[in-house]
Amino acid sequence: SSGINAEYGGGLNAVLSLVTVIWGSRLTLQFVWKGGYTLEGEDYRWAYVKDVFGGNKLVLHIFNLFFVVIYQSILLLLLVTPQLALIGEDMALTTLDTILAGIFLFLVAMETLADCQQQAFQRRKYSSNQVGEGDGEVRDGFVQSGLWAYCRHPNFLCEILIWWVFAMIPLSRVGCGWSLVGAVNLTGLFTGSQDLTEQISASKYPEYRRYQETVPAFIPSVRMMTIKRRD
């Protein structure tokens, strides 16, 4: 038994596997809700990407192959490679491991909450009048309450922090700096995705510029955490 534990990283590796399964289950359910597994399902940003490439199908296929399929698959692998640092190490869980795993799960819960708030708003928006009518968020056309009152991308922020925390667990134990490669890449990807998402929102909703000027993109300020945002 001790030999098996040493080969696979012991209880710590088991915990890392468990939290990634929980993360993956949440992501899968979110993708199902968005209709990602339907034949007609498509990320709303894809239409704008098509415009960038002028509708050139060959270029789009190349972009899809190398960026969407290959790069993002490699990125997923890079995100979980910190566990490789534990292979051959016989490690019992420490207090720090437990705290970091708890923070990981807390961030998953916060990301789930942000997604649920976004989904609830979208249902409310499309079941009421058109954007520009009604009041509050529905009139403006985009969610600004809940976690979205404190930063413009709470789901992105949680996702980025999740993988920095995940990488810190083995880093704090065996000191493998390469375990941060996945988190660094994900941070860059989400920063670029934020730029595209905000360009789209600003072009659709006039009030989004005001939102950008008053609410931080990722990190809420102390002042922002102490003032009450409108519902």
Accessible surface in RSA format (square Angstrom, percent):
REM  Atomic radii and reference values for relative SASA: ProtOr
REM  Chains: A
REM  Algorithm: Lee & Richards
REM  Probe-radius: 1.40
REM  Slices: 20
REM RES _ NUM      All-atoms   Total-Side   Main-Chain    Non-polar    All polar
REM                ABS   REL    ABS   REL    ABS   REL    ABS   REL    ABS   REL
RES SER A   1   116.40  98.4  72.42  96.6  43.98 101.3  47.54 101.2  68.86  96.5
RES SER A   2    81.51  68.9  74.62  99.6   6.90  15.9  41.87  89.2  39.65  55.5
RES GLY A   3    49.99  61.6   0.00   N/A  49.99  61.6  41.50 113.9   8.49  19.0
RES ILE A   4   113.01  64.3 111.48  83.1   1.53   3.7 111.93  80.6   1.08   2.9
RES ASN A   5    65.33  45.1  63.90  61.8   1.43   3.4   2.24   5.4  63.09  61.0
RES ALA A   6    29.57  27.2  29.51  45.5   0.06   0.1  29.57  41.6   0.00   0.0
RES GLU A   7    93.10  53.4  86.29  65.3   6.81  16.2  32.97  63.8  60.13  49.1
RES TYR A   8   129.34  60.4 129.09  73.4   0.25   0.7  91.33  68.6  38.01  46.9
RES GLY A   9     0.06   0.1   0.00   N/A   0.06   0.1   0.06   0.2   0.00   0.0
RES GLY A  10    11.74  14.5   0.00   N/A  11.74  14.5   5.44  14.9   6.30  14.1
RES GLY A  11    35.21  43.4   0.00   N/A  35.21  43.4  26.99  74.1   8.22  18.4
RES LEU A  12     0.73   0.4   0.73   0.5   0.00   0.0   0.73   0.5   0.00   0.0
RES ASN A  13    18.63  12.8  18.35  17.7   0.27   0.7   6.52  15.7  12.11  11.7
RES ALA A  14    63.32  58.2  49.25  76.0  14.07  32.0  57.64  81.2   5.68  15.1
RES VAL A  15    33.23  21.9  32.49  29.4   0.74   1.8  33.23  28.9   0.00   0.0
RES LEU A  16     0.09   0.1   0.09   0.1   0.00   0.0   0.09   0.1   0.00   0.0
RES SER A  17    49.51  41.8  47.73  63.7   1.78   4.1  30.02  63.9  19.50  27.3
RES LEU A  18   106.61  59.4 102.50  73.3   4.11  10.3 106.33  74.7   0.28   0.7
RES VAL A  19     2.78   1.8   2.78   2.5   0.00   0.0   2.78   2.4   0.00   0.0
RES THR A  20    21.75  15.5  17.55  17.8   4.20  10.0   8.79  11.8  12.97  19.6
RES VAL A  21    94.66  62.3  87.73  79.4   6.94  16.7  93.65  81.4   1.02   2.8
RES ILE A  22    67.12  38.2  63.91  47.6   3.21   7.7  65.97  47.5   1.15   3.1
RES TRP A  23    26.95  10.8  26.95  13.0   0.00   0.0  26.91  14.3   0.03   0.1
RES GLY A  24    20.23  25.0   0.00   N/A  20.23  25.0  19.47  53.4   0.76   1.7
RES SER A  25    56.28  47.6  48.27  64.4   8.01  18.5  33.54  71.4  22.74  31.9
RES ARG A  26    27.36  11.5  21.96  11.2   5.40  12.9  19.69  26.9   7.67   4.6
RES LEU A  27    74.58  41.5  74.58  53.4   0.00   0.0  74.58  52.4   0.00   0.0
RES THR A  28    63.76  45.4  61.86  62.7   1.90   4.5  39.49  53.0  24.27  36.7
RES LEU A  29   126.31  70.3 121.21  86.7   5.11  12.8 121.51  85.3   4.80  12.9
RES GLN A  30    26.72  14.9  22.43  16.4   4.29  10.2  15.03  32.0  11.69   8.9
RES PHE A  31    91.95  46.0  91.09  56.4   0.86   2.2  91.95  55.7   0.00   0.0
RES VAL A  32    83.98  55.3  73.12  66.2  10.87  26.2  73.76  64.1  10.22  27.7
RES TRP A  33   118.68  47.6  91.01  44.1  27.67  65.0  82.97  44.2  35.71  57.9
RES LYS A  34   137.66  67.2 104.29  64.0  33.37  79.5  56.90  51.2  80.77  86.0
RES GLY A  35    19.50  24.0   0.00   N/A  19.50  24.0  19.41  53.3   0.09   0.2
RES GLY A  36    25.82  31.8   0.00   N/A  25.82  31.8   8.69  23.8  17.13  38.4
RES TYR A  37   143.16  66.8 109.45  62.3  33.72  87.7  90.85  68.3  52.32  64.5
RES THR A  38    66.37  47.2  53.01  53.7  13.36  31.8  55.68  74.8  10.69  16.2
RES LEU A  39   189.23 105.4 154.45 110.5  34.78  87.4 158.39 111.2  30.84  83.0
RES GLU A  40   146.57  84.1 116.22  87.9  30.35  72.3  74.68 144.5  71.89  58.7
RES GLY A  41    32.69  40.3   0.00   N/A  32.69  40.3  10.79  29.6  21.89  49.0
RES GLU A  42   103.79  59.6  64.60  48.9  39.19  93.3  32.13  62.1  71.66  58.5
RES ASP A  43    71.16  49.8  51.66  51.4  19.50  46.1  39.26  92.4  31.90  31.8
RES TYR A  44   117.11  54.7 101.99  58.0  15.11  39.3 100.19  75.3  16.92  20.9
RES ARG A  45    58.25  24.5  58.25  29.7   0.00   0.0   9.02  12.3  49.23  29.8
RES TRP A  46    53.18  21.3  51.79  25.1   1.39   3.3  38.24  20.4  14.94  24.2
RES ALA A  47    49.36  45.4  46.55  71.8   2.81   6.4  47.34  66.7   2.03   5.4
RES TYR A  48    76.79  35.8  75.43  42.9   1.36   3.5  54.80  41.2  21.99  27.1
RES VAL A  49    20.87  13.7  20.63  18.7   0.24   0.6  20.87  18.1   0.00   0.0
RES LYS A  50    73.09  35.7  72.84  44.7   0.25   0.6  34.68  31.2  38.41  40.9
RES ASP A  51   110.11  77.1  89.10  88.7  21.01  49.7  30.14  70.9  79.97  79.8
RES VAL A  52   114.65  75.4  81.52  73.8  33.13  79.8  89.52  77.8  25.13  68.2
RES PHE A  53    64.37  32.2  49.18  30.5  15.19  39.5  55.76  33.8   8.60  24.6
RES GLY A  54    68.68  84.7   0.00   N/A  68.68  84.7  37.19 102.0  31.49  70.5
RES GLY A  55    43.59  53.8   0.00   N/A  43.59  53.8  25.50  70.0  18.09  40.5
RES ASN A  56    71.63  49.4  62.72  60.6   8.91  21.5  17.05  41.0  54.57  52.7
RES LYS A  57   157.97  77.1 153.34  94.1   4.63  11.0  96.14  86.5  61.82  65.9
RES LEU A  58   124.70  69.5 119.22  85.3   5.49  13.8 121.36  85.2   3.34   9.0
RES VAL A  59    55.04  36.2  54.68  49.5   0.36   0.9  54.82  47.6   0.23   0.6
RES LEU A  60    17.14   9.5  16.69  11.9   0.45   1.1  16.95  11.9   0.19   0.5
RES HIS A  61   123.51  67.5 119.00  82.7   4.50  11.5  82.68  85.2  40.83  47.5
RES ILE A  62    85.17  48.5  83.98  62.6   1.19   2.9  85.15  61.3   0.02   0.1
RES PHE A  63    55.63  27.8  49.35  30.6   6.27  16.3  55.40  33.6   0.23   0.7
RES ASN A  64    55.44  38.2  55.44  53.6   0.00   0.0   4.68  11.3  50.76  49.1
RES LEU A  65    85.16  47.4  84.51  60.5   0.64   1.6  85.16  59.8   0.00   0.0
RES PHE A  66   118.27  59.2 113.37  70.2   4.90  12.8 113.55  68.8   4.72  13.5
RES PHE A  67    67.97  34.0  65.76  40.7   2.21   5.7  67.96  41.2   0.01   0.0
RES VAL A  68    57.39  37.8  50.79  46.0   6.60  15.9  50.79  44.1   6.60  17.9
RES VAL A  69    72.61  47.8  67.98  61.5   4.62  11.1  72.50  63.0   0.11   0.3
RES ILE A  70    69.07  39.3  65.66  48.9   3.41   8.2  68.98  49.7   0.09   0.2
RES TYR A  71    62.19  29.0  60.80  34.6   1.39   3.6  53.23  40.0   8.96  11.0
RES GLN A  72    59.83  33.5  59.10  43.2   0.73   1.7  10.69  22.8  49.13  37.3
RES SER A  73    64.51  54.5  55.08  73.5   9.43  21.7  31.92  68.0  32.59  45.7
RES ILE A  74    85.70  48.8  84.01  62.6   1.70   4.1  85.64  61.7   0.07   0.2
RES LEU A  75     6.17   3.4   6.15   4.4   0.02   0.1   6.17   4.3   0.00   0.0
RES LEU A  76    94.64  52.7  91.72  65.6   2.92   7.3  92.06  64.7   2.58   6.9
RES LEU A  77   112.35  62.6 108.20  77.4   4.15  10.4 111.63  78.4   0.72   1.9
RES LEU A  78    47.57  26.5  46.95  33.6   0.62   1.6  46.95  33.0   0.62   1.7
RES LEU A  79     7.77   4.3   4.23   3.0   3.55   8.9   5.63   4.0   2.15   5.8
RES VAL A  80    53.29  35.1  50.32  45.6   2.98   7.2  50.32  43.7   2.98   8.1
RES THR A  81    19.19  13.6  18.03  18.3   1.16   2.8  16.15  21.7   3.04   4.6
RES PRO A  82     1.05   0.8   1.05   1.0   0.00   0.0   1.05   0.9   0.00   0.0
RES GLN A  83    30.12  16.8  29.76  21.8   0.36   0.8  11.52  24.5  18.60  14.1
RES LEU A  84    99.75  55.6  88.64  63.4  11.11  27.9  88.77  62.3  10.98  29.5
RES ALA A  85    14.27  13.1   0.00   0.0  14.27  32.5   6.32   8.9   7.96  21.1
RES LEU A  86     0.13   0.1   0.13   0.1   0.00   0.0   0.13   0.1   0.00   0.0
RES ILE A  87    95.37  54.3  77.61  57.8  17.76  42.8  77.61  55.9  17.76  48.2
RES GLY A  88    53.85  66.4   0.00   N/A  53.85  66.4  26.97  74.0  26.87  60.2
RES GLU A  89    68.79  39.5  67.97  51.4   0.82   1.9   1.12   2.2  67.67  55.3
RES ASP A  90    92.47  64.8  61.24  61.0  31.22  73.8  19.92  46.9  72.55  72.4
RES MET A  91    24.28  12.6  20.24  13.4   4.05   9.6  23.24  19.8   1.04   1.4
RES ALA A  92    79.74  73.3  64.49  99.5  15.25  34.7  70.49  99.3   9.25  24.5
RES LEU A  93    82.55  46.0  54.61  39.1  27.94  70.2  54.67  38.4  27.88  75.0
RES THR A  94    55.35  39.4  47.04  47.7   8.31  19.8  54.10  72.7   1.25   1.9
RES THR A  95   105.13  74.8  94.99  96.3  10.14  24.2  62.05  83.3  43.08  65.1
RES LEU A  96    86.85  48.4  83.20  59.5   3.65   9.2  84.38  59.3   2.47   6.6
RES ASP A  97     0.74   0.5   0.11   0.1   0.63   1.5   0.11   0.3   0.63   0.6
RES THR A  98    81.94  58.3  76.39  77.4   5.55  13.2  67.23  90.3  14.71  22.2
RES ILE A  99    92.11  52.4  84.80  63.2   7.31  17.6  91.03  65.5   1.08   2.9
RES LEU A 100    23.38  13.0  23.38  16.7   0.00   0.0  23.38  16.4   0.00   0.0
RES ALA A 101     9.88   9.1   9.76  15.1   0.12   0.3   9.88  13.9   0.00   0.0
RES GLY A 102    35.82  44.2   0.00   N/A  35.82  44.2  29.93  82.1   5.90  13.2
RES ILE A 103    70.73  40.3  68.37  50.9   2.36   5.7  69.84  50.3   0.89   2.4
RES PHE A 104     0.08   0.0   0.08   0.0   0.00   0.0   0.08   0.0   0.00   0.0
RES LEU A 105    69.07  38.5  63.86  45.7   5.21  13.1  64.22  45.1   4.85  13.1
RES PHE A 106   118.33  59.2 111.97  69.4   6.36  16.5 117.59  71.3   0.73   2.1
RES LEU A 107    16.12   9.0  16.12  11.5   0.00   0.0  16.12  11.3   0.00   0.0
RES VAL A 108     9.43   6.2   9.43   8.5   0.00   0.0   9.43   8.2   0.00   0.0
RES ALA A 109    51.08  47.0  41.28  63.7   9.80  22.3  47.06  66.3   4.02  10.7
RES MET A 110    50.20  26.0  50.20  33.2   0.00   0.0  36.10  30.7  14.10  18.7
RES GLU A 111    10.55   6.1  10.55   8.0   0.00   0.0   0.00   0.0  10.55   8.6
RES THR A 112    49.15  35.0  49.15  49.8   0.00   0.0  45.81  61.5   3.34   5.0
RES LEU A 113    72.22  40.2  68.74  49.2   3.48   8.7  71.94  50.5   0.28   0.8
RES ALA A 114     0.00   0.0   0.00   0.0   0.00   0.0   0.00   0.0   0.00   0.0
RES ASP A 115    11.01   7.7  10.96  10.9   0.05   0.1   2.32   5.5   8.69   8.7
RES CYS A 116    63.03  47.7  60.07  67.0   2.96   7.0  21.93  55.6  41.10  44.3
RES GLN A 117    45.82  25.6  38.81  28.4   7.01  16.7  24.78  52.7  21.04  16.0
RES GLN A 118    49.87  27.9  49.87  36.4   0.00   0.0  23.48  50.0  26.38  20.0
RES GLN A 119    18.59  10.4  18.47  13.5   0.12   0.3   3.12   6.7  15.47  11.7
RES ALA A 120    45.87  42.2  41.02  63.3   4.86  11.1  41.66  58.7   4.21  11.2
RES PHE A 121     2.76   1.4   1.39   0.9   1.37   3.6   2.20   1.3   0.57   1.6
RES GLN A 122    49.85  27.9  49.37  36.1   0.49   1.2  23.36  49.7  26.49  20.1
RES ARG A 123   134.94  56.7 124.94  63.7   9.99  23.8  70.82  96.8  64.12  38.9
RES ARG A 124   112.93  47.4 107.89  55.0   5.04  12.0  62.31  85.2  50.62  30.7
RES LYS A 125     9.48   4.6   6.76   4.1   2.72   6.5   3.55   3.2   5.93   6.3
RES TYR A 126   162.85  76.0 131.27  74.7  31.59  82.2 103.98  78.1  58.87  72.6
RES SER A 127    96.55  81.6  53.85  71.9  42.70  98.4  48.93 104.2  47.63  66.7
RES SER A 128    56.53  47.8  28.81  38.4  27.72  63.9  39.32  83.7  17.21  24.1
RES ASN A 129    83.65  57.7  76.48  73.9   7.17  17.3   6.80  16.4  76.86  74.3
RES GLN A 130   137.47  76.9 133.82  97.8   3.65   8.7  48.37 103.0  89.11  67.6
RES VAL A 131    63.76  42.0  41.23  37.3  22.53  54.3  41.23  35.8  22.53  61.1
RES GLY A 132    53.59  66.1   0.00   N/A  53.59  66.1  27.50  75.5  26.09  58.4
RES GLU A 133    95.23  54.7  89.15  67.4   6.07  14.5  36.28  70.2  58.95  48.1
RES GLY A 134    52.18  64.4   0.00   N/A  52.18  64.4  26.41  72.5  25.77  57.7
RES ASP A 135   109.46  76.7 107.12 106.6   2.34   5.5  32.91  77.4  76.56  76.3
RES GLY A 136    18.67  23.0   0.00   N/A  18.67  23.0  15.79  43.3   2.89   6.5
RES GLU A 137     5.51   3.2   3.31   2.5   2.20   5.2   0.88   1.7   4.63   3.8
RES VAL A 138    10.55   6.9  10.55   9.6   0.00   0.0  10.55   9.2   0.00   0.0
RES ARG A 139   103.02  43.3  98.81  50.4   4.20  10.0  32.14  43.9  70.88  43.0
RES ASP A 140     5.47   3.8   1.86   1.8   3.61   8.5   2.54   6.0   2.93   2.9
RES GLY A 141     0.82   1.0   0.00   N/A   0.82   1.0   0.00   0.0   0.82   1.8
RES PHE A 142    15.62   7.8  14.13   8.8   1.49   3.9  15.62   9.5   0.00   0.0
RES VAL A 143     7.77   5.1   5.59   5.1   2.18   5.2   5.59   4.9   2.18   5.9
RES GLN A 144     3.48   1.9   2.26   1.7   1.22   2.9   1.68   3.6   1.80   1.4
RES SER A 145    28.39  24.0  27.67  36.9   0.72   1.7  10.53  22.4  17.86  25.0
RES GLY A 146    34.69  42.8   0.00   N/A  34.69  42.8  25.34  69.5   9.35  20.9
RES LEU A 147    43.97  24.5  42.70  30.6   1.26   3.2  42.77  30.0   1.20   3.2
RES TRP A 148    13.31   5.3  13.31   6.4   0.00   0.0  13.31   7.1   0.00   0.0
RES ALA A 149     3.37   3.1   3.19   4.9   0.18   0.4   3.37   4.8   0.00   0.0
RES TYR A 150    65.37  30.5  65.37  37.2   0.00   0.0  27.93  21.0  37.44  46.2
RES CYS A 151     4.11   3.1   4.11   4.6   0.00   0.0   0.00   0.0   4.11   4.4
RES ARG A 152    24.81  10.4  22.11  11.3   2.70   6.4   0.00   0.0  24.81  15.0
RES HIS A 153     7.77   4.2   7.77   5.4   0.00   0.0   3.13   3.2   4.64   5.4
RES PRO A 154     6.20   4.5   6.18   5.6   0.02   0.1   6.20   5.1   0.00   0.0
RES ASN A 155    27.06  18.7  26.87  26.0   0.19   0.5   2.55   6.1  24.51  23.7
RES PHE A 156    27.60  13.8  27.60  17.1   0.00   0.0  27.60  16.7   0.00   0.0
RES LEU A 157    28.07  15.6  28.07  20.1   0.00   0.0  28.07  19.7   0.00   0.0
RES CYS A 158    10.00   7.6  10.00  11.2   0.00   0.0   0.00   0.0  10.00  10.8
RES GLU A 159    12.58   7.2  12.58   9.5   0.00   0.0   4.61   8.9   7.97   6.5
RES ILE A 160    17.44   9.9  17.10  12.7   0.34   0.8  17.17  12.4   0.27   0.7
RES LEU A 161    70.72  39.4  70.72  50.6   0.00   0.0  70.72  49.7   0.00   0.0
RES ILE A 162     0.00   0.0   0.00   0.0   0.00   0.0   0.00   0.0   0.00   0.0
RES TRP A 163     3.80   1.5   2.06   1.0   1.74   4.1   2.06   1.1   1.74   2.8
RES TRP A 164    77.54  31.1  77.54  37.5   0.00   0.0  73.48  39.2   4.06   6.6
RES VAL A 165    19.76  13.0  19.28  17.5   0.47   1.1  19.76  17.2   0.00   0.0
RES PHE A 166     0.19   0.1   0.19   0.1   0.00   0.0   0.19   0.1   0.00   0.0
RES ALA A 167     1.67   1.5   1.67   2.6   0.00   0.0   1.67   2.4   0.00   0.0
RES MET A 168    78.50  40.7  78.50  52.0   0.00   0.0  68.45  58.2  10.05  13.3
RES ILE A 169     0.54   0.3   0.54   0.4   0.00   0.0   0.54   0.4   0.00   0.0
RES PRO A 170     0.00   0.0   0.00   0.0   0.00   0.0   0.00   0.0   0.00   0.0
RES LEU A 171    40.89  22.8  33.65  24.1   7.24  18.2  33.65  23.6   7.24  19.5
RES SER A 172    52.86  44.7  12.49  16.7  40.37  93.0  23.25  49.5  29.62  41.5
RES ARG A 173    66.31  27.8  35.04  17.9  31.27  74.5  13.90  19.0  52.41  31.8
RES VAL A 174    47.23  31.1  15.15  13.7  32.08  77.3  24.76  21.5  22.46  60.9
RES GLY A 175    55.49  68.4   0.00   N/A  55.49  68.4  24.67  67.7  30.82  69.0
RES CYS A 176    28.07  21.2  24.40  27.2   3.67   8.6   3.69   9.4  24.37  26.3
RES GLY A 177    46.49  57.3   0.00   N/A  46.49  57.3  30.85  84.7  15.64  35.0
RES TRP A 178   119.59  48.0 107.84  52.2  11.75  27.6  97.00  51.7  22.59  36.7
RES SER A 179     1.48   1.2   0.02   0.0   1.45   3.4   0.33   0.7   1.15   1.6
RES LEU A 180    42.74  23.8  42.74  30.6   0.00   0.0  42.74  30.0   0.00   0.0
RES VAL A 181    63.96  42.1  61.10  55.3   2.86   6.9  63.78  55.4   0.18   0.5
RES GLY A 182     0.78   1.0   0.00   N/A   0.78   1.0   0.23   0.6   0.55   1.2
RES ALA A 183     2.53   2.3   0.30   0.5   2.23   5.1   0.51   0.7   2.02   5.4
RES VAL A 184    82.25  54.1  78.19  70.8   4.06   9.8  78.82  68.5   3.43   9.3
RES ASN A 185    47.12  32.5  40.20  38.8   6.92  16.7   6.24  15.0  40.88  39.5
RES LEU A 186     8.19   4.6   8.19   5.9   0.00   0.0   8.19   5.8   0.00   0.0
RES THR A 187    43.46  30.9  43.46  44.1   0.00   0.0  43.46  58.4   0.00   0.0
RES GLY A 188    45.80  56.5   0.00   N/A  45.80  56.5  35.94  98.6   9.86  22.1
RES LEU A 189    38.93  21.7  29.56  21.2   9.36  23.5  36.71  25.8   2.22   6.0
RES PHE A 190    37.17  18.6  37.17  23.0   0.00   0.0  37.17  22.5   0.00   0.0
RES THR A 191    60.33  42.9  60.33  61.2   0.00   0.0  49.43  66.4  10.90  16.5
RES GLY A 192    39.65  48.9   0.00   N/A  39.65  48.9  32.39  88.9   7.26  16.3
RES SER A 193    25.96  21.9  17.99  24.0   7.97  18.4  20.92  44.6   5.04   7.1
RES GLN A 194    18.94  10.6  18.94  13.8   0.00   0.0   0.00   0.0  18.94  14.4
RES ASP A 195    72.71  50.9  68.73  68.4   3.97   9.4  21.35  50.3  51.35  51.2
RES LEU A 196    47.58  26.5  46.11  33.0   1.47   3.7  47.30  33.2   0.28   0.8
RES THR A 197    17.86  12.7  17.83  18.1   0.03   0.1  17.51  23.5   0.34   0.5
RES GLU A 198    10.59   6.1  10.14   7.7   0.45   1.1   5.18  10.0   5.41   4.4
RES GLN A 199   122.35  68.4 110.98  81.1  11.36  27.1  44.21  94.1  78.14  59.3
RES ILE A 200     4.73   2.7   3.28   2.4   1.45   3.5   4.73   3.4   0.00   0.0
RES SER A 201    17.99  15.2  17.59  23.5   0.40   0.9   0.40   0.9  17.59  24.6
RES ALA A 202    14.10  13.0   1.14   1.8  12.96  29.5   1.30   1.8  12.80  33.9
RES SER A 203    87.76  74.2  43.66  58.3  44.10 101.6  50.60 107.7  37.17  52.1
RES LYS A 204   102.35  49.9  75.15  46.1  27.21  64.8  45.51  41.0  56.85  60.6
RES TYR A 205    22.10  10.3  21.94  12.5   0.16   0.4  14.15  10.6   7.95   9.8
RES PRO A 206   116.23  84.7  93.91  85.6  22.33  81.2 103.82  85.7  12.41  77.1
RES GLU A 207    71.02  40.8  70.13  53.1   0.88   2.1  19.07  36.9  51.95  42.4
RES TYR A 208    10.77   5.0  10.77   6.1   0.00   0.0   6.01   4.5   4.76   5.9
RES ARG A 209   143.99  60.5 143.43  73.1   0.56   1.3  49.83  68.1  94.16  57.1
RES ARG A 210    76.62  32.2  73.57  37.5   3.05   7.3  61.34  83.8  15.28   9.3
RES TYR A 211     3.61   1.7   3.61   2.1   0.00   0.0   3.61   2.7   0.00   0.0
RES GLN A 212    45.50  25.4  31.03  22.7  14.47  34.4  12.62  26.9  32.88  24.9
RES GLU A 213   148.24  85.1 108.10  81.8  40.15  95.6  45.78  88.5 102.47  83.7
RES THR A 214    63.45  45.1  47.66  48.3  15.79  37.6  54.92  73.8   8.53  12.9
RES VAL A 215     1.83   1.2   0.00   0.0   1.83   4.4   1.03   0.9   0.81   2.2
RES PRO A 216    39.15  28.5  27.46  25.0  11.69  42.5  38.54  31.8   0.61   3.8
RES ALA A 217    22.18  20.4  16.97  26.2   5.22  11.9  16.97  23.9   5.22  13.8
RES PHE A 218    37.50  18.8  35.24  21.8   2.26   5.9  35.24  21.4   2.26   6.5
RES ILE A 219   121.53  69.2 111.46  83.0  10.07  24.3 111.46  80.3  10.07  27.3
RES PRO A 220    37.11  27.0  23.79  21.7  13.33  48.4  23.79  19.6  13.33  82.8
RES SER A 221    53.25  45.0  44.01  58.7   9.24  21.3  46.17  98.3   7.09   9.9
RES VAL A 222   126.68  83.4 121.20 109.7   5.48  13.2 123.22 107.1   3.47   9.4
RES ARG A 223   169.95  71.4 163.08  83.1   6.87  16.4  65.79  89.9 104.15  63.1
RES MET A 224     7.78   4.0   7.61   5.0   0.16   0.4   7.61   6.5   0.16   0.2
RES MET A 225   114.83  59.5  91.96  60.9  22.87  54.4  90.10  76.6  24.73  32.8
RES THR A 226   104.60  74.4  67.58  68.5  37.02  88.2  64.56  86.7  40.03  60.5
RES ILE A 227    59.31  33.8  51.79  38.6   7.52  18.1  56.88  41.0   2.43   6.6
RES LYS A 228   190.94  93.2 155.73  95.5  35.22  83.8 103.58  93.2  87.36  93.1
RES ARG A 229    48.45  20.3  37.48  19.1  10.97  26.1   8.16  11.2  40.29  24.4
RES ARG A 230    94.46  39.7  78.05  39.8  16.41  39.1  71.42  97.6  23.04  14.0
RES ASP A 231   132.04  92.5 108.90 108.4  23.13  54.7  45.14 106.2  86.90  86.7
END  Absolute sums over single chains surface
CHAIN  1 A    12978.1      10726.8       2251.3       8764.7       4213.4
END  Absolute sums over all chains
TOTAL         12978.1      10726.8       2251.3       8764.7       4213.4
